[in-house]
Amino acid sequence: MAKTSAGLLMYRTINGVLEVLLVHPGGPFWSRRHAGAWFVPKGELNDDEQPLAAARREFQEETGVEAAGPFMPLGEVRHKSGKKVIAWAVEGTWDTSTLRSNTFSLEWPPKSGTFQEFPEVDNAAFLEVSEAKLRIHEAESAFIDRLVNGIAGSDDTVDM
């Protein structure tokens, strides 16, 4: 069965320009990939966990920042792998140089018997929409479009 993840797309407006927060995954697989390799901060739901609660937990684990609502639903997308991602937008800002991500252990180099710790997220940045669309994983670019359209004409938010 395909896995389900939930995440938050933080946004801010600076001098009338909309920017969204994207993260770059840590570890050796992603180290040299940039175009199409940035994501909405997200992670898998735990058993019986509500998607918005998982999105908030994962955002904090991957960035070190607690996001406060209101939250605007952005719906869901599917990666080619079949993984389902559900996201919400939240207005906010923070100094990305203070990024504090959780870590994971990986045998590296492969079959070496040596395990190394890597940050789950090695970079975070607020990007103007046009730049974010170039960097974000193809499946998740719909979240940026939905955010832009939602800001233009929606008041469908959830407080938490």
C-alpha positions as CSV (number, residue, x, y, z in Angstrom):
1,M,0.0,0.0,0.0
2,A,1.3,3.5,-0.9
3,K,2.4,5.6,2.1
4,T,0.8,8.9,3.1
5,S,2.7,11.9,4.2
6,A,1.5,15.3,5.4
7,G,3.3,18.7,5.3
8,L,3.2,22.4,5.6
9,L,4.0,25.0,2.9
10,M,5.0,28.1,4.8
11,Y,4.8,31.3,3.0
12,R,5.5,35.0,3.5
13,T,5.2,38.2,1.5
14,I,8.2,40.6,1.4
15,N,7.7,43.9,-0.3
16,G,4.6,42.6,-2.2
17,V,6.5,39.4,-3.4
18,L,5.2,36.0,-2.4
19,E,7.8,33.5,-1.1
20,V,7.4,29.9,-0.1
21,L,9.6,27.8,2.2
22,L,11.1,24.7,0.6
23,V,13.5,22.2,2.1
24,H,16.3,20.1,0.5
25,P,16.7,16.6,1.8
26,G,20.0,15.6,3.4
27,G,22.1,12.6,2.8
28,P,24.3,11.4,0.0
29,F,21.5,10.6,-2.5
30,W,20.4,14.2,-2.7
31,S,23.7,16.0,-2.2
32,R,24.3,17.1,-5.8
33,R,20.6,17.3,-6.9
34,H,18.8,20.6,-6.8
35,A,16.4,21.1,-9.7
36,G,13.3,19.1,-8.8
37,A,14.9,18.0,-5.5
38,W,13.3,20.5,-3.0
39,F,10.2,19.7,-1.2
40,V,7.4,20.9,1.1
41,P,8.6,19.9,4.7
42,K,6.6,16.7,5.3
43,G,6.7,13.2,6.7
44,E,4.7,10.0,7.1
45,L,1.7,9.8,9.3
46,N,2.0,7.7,12.5
47,D,-0.8,5.1,13.2
48,D,-4.1,6.9,14.0
49,E,-2.5,10.3,13.6
50,Q,-4.5,13.1,12.0
51,P,-2.9,14.5,8.9
52,L,-2.7,18.1,10.1
53,A,-1.2,17.0,13.4
54,A,1.4,15.0,11.4
55,A,2.2,17.9,9.2
56,R,2.8,20.2,12.2
57,R,5.0,17.5,13.9
58,E,7.0,16.9,10.8
59,F,7.5,20.6,10.1
60,Q,9.0,21.0,13.6
61,E,11.1,17.9,13.3
62,E,12.6,19.0,9.9
63,T,13.1,22.7,10.6
64,G,13.1,23.1,14.4
65,V,10.3,25.6,14.1
66,E,6.7,25.2,15.5
67,A,4.2,26.5,13.0
68,A,1.0,28.2,14.3
69,G,-2.2,28.5,12.2
70,P,-4.5,29.3,10.7
71,F,-3.8,26.6,8.1
72,M,-5.2,26.6,4.6
73,P,-5.8,23.2,3.0
74,L,-4.0,22.6,-0.2
75,G,-5.4,19.1,-0.9
76,E,-3.2,16.2,-1.9
77,V,-0.9,15.1,-4.7
78,R,0.6,11.7,-5.7
79,H,4.3,11.1,-6.4
80,K,5.1,8.7,-9.3
81,S,5.9,6.2,-6.6
82,G,2.3,6.2,-5.5
83,K,3.1,8.1,-2.3
84,K,0.2,10.4,-1.3
85,V,1.1,13.9,0.1
86,I,-1.5,16.1,1.9
87,A,-0.5,19.7,2.6
88,W,-1.6,22.9,4.2
89,A,-0.3,26.4,3.8
90,V,0.6,28.5,6.8
91,E,1.8,32.1,6.8
92,G,5.0,32.6,8.8
93,T,8.6,33.5,8.7
94,W,11.9,32.5,10.4
95,D,15.6,32.8,9.9
96,T,16.4,29.7,7.9
97,S,20.1,29.9,9.1
98,T,18.7,28.5,12.4
99,L,17.6,25.3,10.7
100,R,17.6,22.3,13.1
101,S,16.6,19.0,11.5
102,N,16.3,15.5,12.9
103,T,18.8,12.9,11.6
104,F,18.8,9.5,10.1
105,S,21.3,6.7,10.0
106,L,22.5,5.2,6.7
107,E,25.1,2.7,5.8
108,W,27.5,4.8,3.8
109,P,29.3,4.0,1.5
110,P,26.9,1.2,0.6
111,K,28.0,-2.3,1.8
112,S,30.8,-0.8,3.8
113,G,29.4,-1.8,7.2
114,T,29.9,1.8,8.3
115,F,26.8,3.8,9.4
116,Q,26.7,7.6,9.3
117,E,24.2,10.1,10.6
118,F,22.8,12.6,8.1
119,P,20.3,15.4,8.6
120,E,16.9,14.7,7.2
121,V,16.9,18.3,5.8
122,D,20.2,19.9,4.9
123,N,18.9,23.3,3.6
124,A,15.8,25.4,3.8
125,A,15.0,28.6,1.9
126,F,12.2,31.0,1.2
127,L,12.0,31.3,-2.6
128,E,10.0,33.5,-4.9
129,V,7.3,31.5,-6.6
130,S,9.1,31.4,-10.0
131,E,12.3,30.0,-8.4
132,A,10.4,27.6,-6.2
133,K,8.6,26.2,-9.2
134,L,12.0,25.4,-10.7
135,R,13.4,23.7,-7.6
136,I,10.4,21.8,-6.2
137,H,9.7,18.2,-6.9
138,E,7.4,18.0,-9.9
139,A,4.5,16.3,-8.0
140,E,4.5,18.9,-5.3
141,S,4.5,22.0,-7.6
142,A,0.7,21.8,-7.5
143,F,0.8,23.0,-3.9
144,I,2.4,26.3,-4.9
145,D,-0.3,26.8,-7.6
146,R,-3.0,26.1,-5.1
147,L,-1.5,28.5,-2.6
148,V,-1.3,31.3,-5.1
149,N,-4.9,30.6,-6.2
150,G,-6.0,30.3,-2.5
151,I,-4.5,33.6,-1.5
152,A,-6.2,35.3,-4.4
153,G,-9.7,34.2,-3.4
154,S,-10.2,31.8,-0.5
155,D,-10.9,32.1,3.2
156,D,-10.9,28.3,3.8
157,T,-8.6,28.0,6.8
158,V,-8.4,25.8,9.9
159,D,-7.2,27.2,13.2
160,M,-5.0,25.1,15.4
